Amino acid sequence: MGPADVRGAADRLLAMLREAGRAEATVRGYEVVLDRFVVFVAGRGLSTVGERVCIDFVENQTGVRLGWLREPVNDRDVKAVRRPVVLLADVLAGRRADVGRPVIAAKDGCPVRFRPLRDEYLASCRARGNAEATVVSKDKAASRFLGYPEVAGKERLLIGRDP
């Protein structure tokens, strides 16, 4: 596998993202990262691309050294660079990249008692035609909001009442 193979895999991944209905701005952001990755691989004359090469690329682009590729991080730059690279690694390994699955499995921060309410809200968002990426963002925001009383030490929400 050489730079041409990496370029071809990157092009296939971008096509998958478009097929999945990702916004063109999102696809262009991935394209920028993938183009840099192709140059990175070509500049080093690498014949194979594995996890270590991907980690080296993330460090090269962000200055952050990961212990392993799917390590949880809070750094937005690392997340923005890592996601396209992880998906590309899947394509290079002959797997179909699951563009809808997060790189790191998200923990559901919504309290169990509020999940039916949240799920009903997300279903209504989908019914209104919200893009899946928008629904995911709304899910995170709603879950954080509904989880706030527990974080703040409140046992119940006081809605519409003066303190």
C-alpha positions as a Markdown table, in Angstrom:
| # | Residue | x | y | z |
|---|---|---|---|---|
| 1 | Met | 0.0 | 0.0 | 0.0 |
| 2 | Gly | 1.4 | 3.3 | -1.0 |
| 3 | Pro | 0.3 | 7.0 | -1.2 |
| 4 | Ala | -1.9 | 6.2 | -4.2 |
| 5 | Asp | -3.8 | 3.6 | -2.2 |
| 6 | Val | -4.2 | 6.0 | 0.7 |
| 7 | Arg | -5.5 | 8.7 | -1.8 |
| 8 | Gly | -7.9 | 6.2 | -3.2 |
| 9 | Ala | -9.1 | 5.2 | 0.2 |
| 10 | Ala | -9.5 | 8.8 | 1.2 |
| 11 | Asp | -11.6 | 9.4 | -1.9 |
| 12 | Arg | -13.8 | 6.4 | -1.1 |
| 13 | Leu | -14.3 | 7.7 | 2.4 |
| 14 | Leu | -15.4 | 11.1 | 1.2 |
| 15 | Ala | -17.9 | 9.5 | -1.1 |
| 16 | Met | -19.2 | 7.5 | 1.9 |
| 17 | Leu | -19.7 | 10.6 | 3.9 |
| 18 | Arg | -21.6 | 12.3 | 1.0 |
| 19 | Glu | -23.8 | 9.1 | 0.6 |
| 20 | Ala | -24.5 | 9.2 | 4.4 |
| 21 | Gly | -25.8 | 12.8 | 3.9 |
| 22 | Arg | -23.1 | 14.7 | 5.8 |
| 23 | Ala | -23.1 | 18.4 | 5.2 |
| 24 | Glu | -20.7 | 19.6 | 2.5 |
| 25 | Ala | -18.9 | 21.7 | 5.1 |
| 26 | Thr | -18.2 | 18.6 | 7.2 |
| 27 | Val | -17.0 | 16.7 | 4.1 |
| 28 | Arg | -14.7 | 19.5 | 3.2 |
| 29 | Gly | -13.3 | 19.5 | 6.7 |
| 30 | Tyr | -12.6 | 15.8 | 6.5 |
| 31 | Glu | -11.1 | 16.3 | 3.0 |
| 32 | Val | -8.6 | 18.9 | 4.4 |
| 33 | Val | -7.4 | 16.4 | 7.1 |
| 34 | Leu | -7.3 | 13.5 | 4.7 |
| 35 | Asp | -5.3 | 15.5 | 2.1 |
| 36 | Arg | -2.8 | 16.3 | 4.8 |
| 37 | Phe | -2.6 | 12.6 | 5.8 |
| 38 | Val | -1.9 | 11.6 | 2.2 |
| 39 | Val | 1.0 | 14.1 | 2.1 |
| 40 | Phe | 2.2 | 12.9 | 5.5 |
| 41 | Val | 2.3 | 9.3 | 4.3 |
| 42 | Ala | 3.9 | 10.2 | 0.9 |
| 43 | Gly | 6.5 | 12.4 | 2.6 |
| 44 | Arg | 7.7 | 9.6 | 4.8 |
| 45 | Gly | 7.7 | 7.0 | 2.0 |
| 46 | Leu | 5.6 | 4.6 | 4.1 |
| 47 | Ser | 4.5 | 1.3 | 2.5 |
| 48 | Thr | 1.9 | 0.5 | 5.2 |
| 49 | Val | -0.4 | 2.6 | 7.4 |
| 50 | Gly | -1.2 | 1.3 | 10.8 |
| 51 | Glu | -2.2 | 2.8 | 14.2 |
| 52 | Arg | 1.2 | 4.1 | 15.0 |
| 53 | Val | 1.3 | 6.1 | 11.7 |
| 54 | Cys | -2.1 | 7.5 | 12.5 |
| 55 | Ile | -1.0 | 8.5 | 16.0 |
| 56 | Asp | 2.2 | 10.1 | 14.6 |
| 57 | Phe | 0.0 | 12.1 | 12.2 |
| 58 | Val | -2.3 | 13.3 | 15.0 |
| 59 | Glu | 0.7 | 14.4 | 17.0 |
| 60 | Asn | 2.2 | 16.1 | 13.9 |
| 61 | Gln | -1.1 | 18.1 | 13.3 |
| 62 | Thr | -2.0 | 18.9 | 16.9 |
| 63 | Gly | 1.1 | 18.5 | 19.1 |
| 64 | Val | -0.7 | 16.0 | 21.3 |
| 65 | Arg | 0.7 | 12.5 | 21.6 |
| 66 | Leu | -1.9 | 9.8 | 22.1 |
| 67 | Gly | -1.2 | 6.5 | 23.8 |
| 68 | Trp | -3.6 | 4.8 | 21.4 |
| 69 | Leu | -5.8 | 6.0 | 18.6 |
| 70 | Arg | -9.2 | 5.7 | 20.3 |
| 71 | Glu | -8.0 | 7.1 | 23.6 |
| 72 | Pro | -10.6 | 9.5 | 25.1 |
| 73 | Val | -9.6 | 13.1 | 24.8 |
| 74 | Asn | -11.1 | 16.6 | 25.4 |
| 75 | Asp | -8.9 | 18.5 | 22.9 |
| 76 | Arg | -11.1 | 19.6 | 20.0 |
| 77 | Asp | -8.2 | 19.8 | 17.6 |
| 78 | Val | -7.3 | 16.1 | 18.3 |
| 79 | Lys | -10.9 | 15.1 | 17.8 |
| 80 | Ala | -11.2 | 17.0 | 14.5 |
| 81 | Val | -8.0 | 15.3 | 13.2 |
| 82 | Arg | -8.5 | 11.8 | 14.7 |
| 83 | Arg | -12.0 | 11.1 | 13.4 |
| 84 | Pro | -11.2 | 11.3 | 9.7 |
| 85 | Val | -8.0 | 9.3 | 10.2 |
| 86 | Val | -9.7 | 6.5 | 12.2 |
| 87 | Leu | -12.4 | 6.2 | 9.5 |
| 88 | Leu | -9.6 | 6.1 | 6.8 |
| 89 | Ala | -7.8 | 3.4 | 8.7 |
| 90 | Asp | -11.0 | 1.3 | 8.6 |
| 91 | Val | -11.2 | 1.8 | 4.8 |
| 92 | Leu | -7.5 | 1.0 | 4.4 |
| 93 | Ala | -8.1 | -2.2 | 6.4 |
| 94 | Gly | -10.8 | -3.3 | 4.0 |
| 95 | Arg | -13.7 | -2.5 | 6.4 |
| 96 | Arg | -16.6 | -0.2 | 5.5 |
| 97 | Ala | -16.2 | 2.9 | 7.6 |
| 98 | Asp | -19.2 | 3.4 | 9.9 |
| 99 | Val | -19.5 | 7.1 | 9.4 |
| 100 | Gly | -22.5 | 7.2 | 11.8 |
| 101 | Arg | -20.7 | 5.7 | 14.8 |
| 102 | Pro | -18.6 | 7.8 | 17.0 |
| 103 | Val | -14.8 | 7.1 | 17.4 |
| 104 | Ile | -15.2 | 6.8 | 21.1 |
| 105 | Ala | -18.5 | 5.4 | 22.4 |
| 106 | Ala | -20.5 | 8.1 | 24.1 |
| 107 | Lys | -21.8 | 7.6 | 27.6 |
| 108 | Asp | -25.4 | 8.4 | 28.1 |
| 109 | Gly | -25.5 | 11.3 | 30.5 |
| 110 | Cys | -29.2 | 11.5 | 30.7 |
| 111 | Pro | -30.7 | 10.3 | 33.9 |
| 112 | Val | -32.7 | 7.1 | 33.4 |
| 113 | Arg | -36.0 | 8.6 | 34.5 |
| 114 | Phe | -35.7 | 11.3 | 31.9 |
| 115 | Arg | -34.7 | 9.1 | 28.9 |
| 116 | Pro | -38.2 | 8.5 | 27.7 |
| 117 | Leu | -38.8 | 12.3 | 27.6 |
| 118 | Arg | -35.5 | 12.8 | 25.8 |
| 119 | Asp | -36.1 | 10.0 | 23.3 |
| 120 | Glu | -39.6 | 11.4 | 22.5 |
| 121 | Tyr | -38.0 | 14.8 | 21.8 |
| 122 | Leu | -35.3 | 13.3 | 19.6 |
| 123 | Ala | -38.0 | 11.3 | 17.7 |
| 124 | Ser | -39.9 | 14.6 | 17.0 |
| 125 | Cys | -36.6 | 16.2 | 15.8 |
| 126 | Arg | -36.1 | 13.3 | 13.3 |
| 127 | Ala | -39.8 | 13.6 | 12.2 |
| 128 | Arg | -39.2 | 17.3 | 11.5 |
| 129 | Gly | -36.4 | 16.3 | 9.2 |
| 130 | Asn | -33.4 | 17.3 | 11.3 |
| 131 | Ala | -30.1 | 15.9 | 10.0 |
| 132 | Glu | -28.7 | 13.0 | 12.1 |
| 133 | Ala | -25.7 | 15.2 | 13.1 |
| 134 | Thr | -28.2 | 17.8 | 14.4 |
| 135 | Val | -30.1 | 15.2 | 16.3 |
| 136 | Val | -26.9 | 14.0 | 17.9 |
| 137 | Ser | -26.1 | 17.6 | 19.0 |
| 138 | Lys | -29.6 | 18.0 | 20.4 |
| 139 | Asp | -29.3 | 14.7 | 22.2 |
| 140 | Lys | -26.1 | 15.8 | 24.0 |
| 141 | Ala | -27.6 | 19.2 | 24.9 |
| 142 | Ala | -30.9 | 17.7 | 26.2 |
| 143 | Ser | -29.1 | 15.0 | 28.2 |
| 144 | Arg | -26.8 | 17.6 | 29.8 |
| 145 | Phe | -29.8 | 19.8 | 30.6 |
| 146 | Leu | -31.8 | 16.9 | 32.1 |
| 147 | Gly | -28.8 | 15.7 | 34.1 |
| 148 | Tyr | -28.2 | 19.1 | 35.6 |
| 149 | Pro | -30.5 | 18.7 | 38.7 |
| 150 | Glu | -28.5 | 15.6 | 39.7 |
| 151 | Val | -25.2 | 17.4 | 39.2 |
| 152 | Ala | -26.4 | 20.4 | 41.2 |
| 153 | Gly | -27.8 | 18.2 | 44.0 |
| 154 | Lys | -31.4 | 18.9 | 43.3 |
| 155 | Glu | -33.9 | 16.1 | 43.6 |
| 156 | Arg | -36.5 | 17.6 | 41.3 |
| 157 | Leu | -36.9 | 20.4 | 38.8 |
| 158 | Leu | -38.8 | 23.4 | 39.9 |
| 159 | Ile | -40.4 | 24.7 | 36.8 |
| 160 | Gly | -42.5 | 27.8 | 36.8 |
| 161 | Arg | -42.1 | 28.5 | 40.5 |
| 162 | Asp | -40.4 | 31.4 | 42.2 |
| 163 | Pro | -37.6 | 30.4 | 44.6 |
